[in-house]
Amino acid sequence: MASQHTVRIEPLGKDNYDTWRIQMEALLVKSDSWSVVNGETAKPEAVEGNANAAAARAAWEKTDRTVKSDIILVISPSELKLIKGCVTSHALWQKLQAIYQSAGPARKASLLKELTLH
């Protein structure tokens, strides 16, 4: 008997990117779609008259649409405006990473300011 596990991930907000990213990556690895999101599996080129290439491209596009919607569904509504215009799951992931990932002195200063305001 196959068991079904429901995974609950807190929607991405301003303060939980690091945890959210780890959980989402694990979920995407489990669903075998991480390689599309991280850009490892690129969209196959269209080759006129080649049915196999067309099928591979259609399969990639379906996977990309599915995983993009999976990611969007675990983003807080208030944060959705930030990803407007992202066409692929990879572009969406890169945009979120650029916005939220802890990086350098600017992020440290922002966190310090936030801490002092509390």
Secondary structure, DSSP 8 states (H G I E B T S, - for coil): -----------B-TT-HHHHHHHHHHHHHHTT-HHHHTTSS------TT-HHHHHHHHHHHHHHHHHHHHHHTTB-GGGGGGGTT--SHHHHHHHHHHHHS--HHHHHHHHHHHHHH-
